[in-house]
Amino acid sequence: MGREDRVEFLQPTSWADALAVKAERPEALPIAGGTDVMVELNFDVRRPAALLDLTRVPELAEWSRDEGWVRLGAGVSYTRLIDELAGPLPGLAVAARTVGSPQIRNRGTVGGNLGAASPAGDCHPPLLATGAVIEVASVRGRRTIPADGFYTGVKRNALEPDELIAAVLIPAAAGPQQFSKIGTRNAMVIAVASFAVALDPGRKTVGTGIGSAAPTPRRAVAAEAFLAGALDEAGLWESRGDLPEGVVTEFGALAAAAASPVDDVRGTAAYRRHGLAVMARRTLTWAWHSYQGEADRGEVG
Ligand SMILES: Cc1cc2nc3c(=O)[nH]c(=O)nc-3n(C[C@H](O)[C@H](O)[C@H](O)COP(=O)(O)OP(=O)(O)OC[C@H]3O[C@@H](n4cnc5c(N)ncnc54)[C@H](O)[C@@H]3O)c2cc1C
């Protein structure tokens, strides 16, 4: 191996040091669980001059709760998210359960999913649907970016070269949340398309997120506005009555219309649009049933 082939391995042990290293060596590629990075290195897709290992930075592996928000450190694994945070973050937990295999969920992180910013990443739809905010930092300071503005292109995000993802701030669920993904098999599968929905009956709002059906993950804004309006007009937030079939169908149609899918090896654009309409109808129906079920079980506040 020639000198030019060597990869330097930088291993800070505190957040301050990690930011200092990134400022000094902006070309260093961060590595957390390595479940994306190592695949790229193995296939020679990337040949970074340096890797910036974040696994020894204790601050990244922490989460906390404060005034209705969960602050999820970028280095918290999917397994811990599922075990420790499924209560306040049900939509993200459903998505996390569909990621890879137990081995991938033990290593992989939400921060890594955001760093990779693949349109097919499973965290993105629930982060969009819940109005999550990404906390990023550099030696210059800290800033927050709404998930809605974080994805800037295919596998591109809003990070500056000297910035790292510190955490994701996610509102604790105020109502039912759901996620669905279609792929070519049931497990260990990259989404052909995915959809998340989050209902907030207190605020009478609806959130959505679409994955793998546009250059970036995105919300279905018209579907959100339509459903919130239809539920309000019919007094359904209060009555928890059955959803009219026409409302469910229109929600599905608007969700599908919000996508800009392409034909590729995993599926056709037409299949993705069809799948999105089906997933939007299903996730809404599941979420609504659980909202109705809360009333039946006397869990209404
Ligand atoms: C077999 C297999 C199955 C998979 N299945 C799925 C799946 O079902 N769904 C899915 O969404 N993904 C899947 N993936 C992809 C991968 O597991 C996820 O994207 C995971 O979330 C990546 O997390 P990580 O910690 O391993 O990231 P890493 O590989 O360490 O990093 C990923 C990217 O994020 C950057 N990064 C990491 N941490 C930070 C940080 N704090 N600040 C700035 N940049 C950072 C890295 O530089 C890199 O660009 C799979 C991968 C494999 C190998």
The ligand as an SDF file (V2000), in Angstrom:
LIG
                    3D

 53 58  0  0  0  0  0  0  0  0999 V2000
  -27.1570   -4.6620    5.2120 C   0  0  0  0  0  0  0  0  0  0  0  0
  -27.6370   -3.2380    5.3520 C   0  0  0  0  0  0  0  0  0  0  0  0
  -29.0090   -2.9920    5.4840 C   0  0  0  0  0  0  0  0  0  0  0  0
  -29.4730   -1.6920    5.6030 C   0  0  0  0  0  0  0  0  0  0  0  0
  -30.8320   -1.4700    5.7310 N   0  0  0  0  0  0  0  0  0  0  0  0
  -31.3000   -0.2140    5.8320 C   0  0  0  0  0  0  0  0  0  0  0  0
  -32.7110    0.0230    5.9510 C   0  0  0  0  0  0  0  0  0  0  0  0
  -33.5220   -0.8980    5.9880 O   0  0  0  0  0  0  0  0  0  0  0  0
  -33.1280    1.3140    6.0530 N   0  0  0  0  0  0  0  0  0  0  0  0
  -32.2470    2.3650    6.0540 C   0  0  0  0  0  0  0  0  0  0  0  0
  -32.6840    3.5170    6.1460 O   0  0  0  0  0  0  0  0  0  0  0  0
  -30.9110    2.1590    5.9370 N   0  0  0  0  0  0  0  0  0  0  0  0
  -30.4140    0.9140    5.8390 C   0  0  0  0  0  0  0  0  0  0  0  0
  -29.0680    0.7200    5.7080 N   0  0  0  0  0  0  0  0  0  0  0  0
  -28.1700    1.8840    5.6630 C   0  0  0  0  0  0  0  0  0  0  0  0
  -27.6050    2.2880    7.0320 C   0  0  0  0  0  0  0  0  0  0  0  0
  -27.6490    1.2290    7.9640 O   0  0  0  0  0  0  0  0  0  0  0  0
  -28.3600    3.4830    7.6280 C   0  0  0  0  0  0  0  0  0  0  0  0
  -28.3280    4.5930    6.7550 O   0  0  0  0  0  0  0  0  0  0  0  0
  -27.7980    3.9270    8.9970 C   0  0  0  0  0  0  0  0  0  0  0  0
  -28.6940    4.8240    9.6080 O   0  0  0  0  0  0  0  0  0  0  0  0
  -26.4160    4.5660    8.9020 C   0  0  0  0  0  0  0  0  0  0  0  0
  -25.9980    4.8560   10.2270 O   0  0  0  0  0  0  0  0  0  0  0  0
  -24.4800    4.6790   10.6570 P   0  0  0  0  0  0  0  0  0  0  0  0
  -24.3500    5.1740   12.0480 O   0  0  0  0  0  0  0  0  0  0  0  0
  -24.0400    3.2840   10.4080 O   0  0  0  0  0  0  0  0  0  0  0  0
  -23.7950    5.6880    9.6270 O   0  0  0  0  0  0  0  0  0  0  0  0
  -22.2930    5.7110    9.0380 P   0  0  0  0  0  0  0  0  0  0  0  0
  -22.1280    4.6600    8.0040 O   0  0  0  0  0  0  0  0  0  0  0  0
  -21.3040    5.7730   10.1290 O   0  0  0  0  0  0  0  0  0  0  0  0
  -22.3840    7.1520    8.3330 O   0  0  0  0  0  0  0  0  0  0  0  0
  -23.3030    7.4040    7.3040 C   0  0  0  0  0  0  0  0  0  0  0  0
  -23.0850    8.8210    6.7600 C   0  0  0  0  0  0  0  0  0  0  0  0
  -23.3930    9.7760    7.7630 O   0  0  0  0  0  0  0  0  0  0  0  0
  -22.2430   10.5590    8.0640 C   0  0  0  0  0  0  0  0  0  0  0  0
  -22.3050   10.7910    9.5220 N   0  0  0  0  0  0  0  0  0  0  0  0
  -22.4560    9.8680   10.5050 C   0  0  0  0  0  0  0  0  0  0  0  0
  -22.5770   10.4780   11.6990 N   0  0  0  0  0  0  0  0  0  0  0  0
  -22.4850   11.8040   11.4650 C   0  0  0  0  0  0  0  0  0  0  0  0
  -22.5290   12.9690   12.3020 C   0  0  0  0  0  0  0  0  0  0  0  0
  -22.7260   12.9020   13.6330 N   0  0  0  0  0  0  0  0  0  0  0  0
  -22.3860   14.1940   11.7200 N   0  0  0  0  0  0  0  0  0  0  0  0
  -22.2130   14.2940   10.3750 C   0  0  0  0  0  0  0  0  0  0  0  0
  -22.1770   13.2320    9.5270 N   0  0  0  0  0  0  0  0  0  0  0  0
  -22.3100   12.0140   10.0700 C   0  0  0  0  0  0  0  0  0  0  0  0
  -21.0470    9.7520    7.5730 C   0  0  0  0  0  0  0  0  0  0  0  0
  -19.9420   10.5610    7.2360 O   0  0  0  0  0  0  0  0  0  0  0  0
  -21.6470    9.0890    6.3440 C   0  0  0  0  0  0  0  0  0  0  0  0
  -21.6680    9.9920    5.2530 O   0  0  0  0  0  0  0  0  0  0  0  0
  -28.5540   -0.5990    5.6020 C   0  0  0  0  0  0  0  0  0  0  0  0
  -27.1680   -0.8390    5.4910 C   0  0  0  0  0  0  0  0  0  0  0  0
  -26.7210   -2.1350    5.3690 C   0  0  0  0  0  0  0  0  0  0  0  0
  -25.2430   -2.3910    5.2510 C   0  0  0  0  0  0  0  0  0  0  0  0
  1  2  1  0
  2  3  1  0
  2 52  2  0
  3  4  2  0
  4  5  1  0
  4 50  1  0
  5  6  2  0
  6  7  1  0
  6 13  1  0
  7  8  2  0
  7  9  1  0
  9 10  1  0
 10 11  2  0
 10 12  1  0
 12 13  2  0
 13 14  1  0
 14 15  1  0
 14 50  1  0
 15 16  1  0
 16 17  1  0
 16 18  1  0
 18 19  1  0
 18 20  1  0
 20 21  1  0
 20 22  1  0
 22 23  1  0
 23 24  1  0
 24 25  2  0
 24 26  1  0
 24 27  1  0
 27 28  1  0
 28 29  2  0
 28 30  1  0
 28 31  1  0
 31 32  1  0
 32 33  1  0
 33 34  1  0
 33 48  1  0
 34 35  1  0
 35 36  1  0
 35 46  1  0
 36 37  1  0
 36 45  1  0
 37 38  2  0
 38 39  1  0
 39 40  1  0
 39 45  2  0
 40 41  1  0
 40 42  2  0
 42 43  1  0
 43 44  2  0
 44 45  1  0
 46 47  1  0
 46 48  1  0
 48 49  1  0
 50 51  2  0
 51 52  1  0
 52 53  1  0
M  END
$$$$
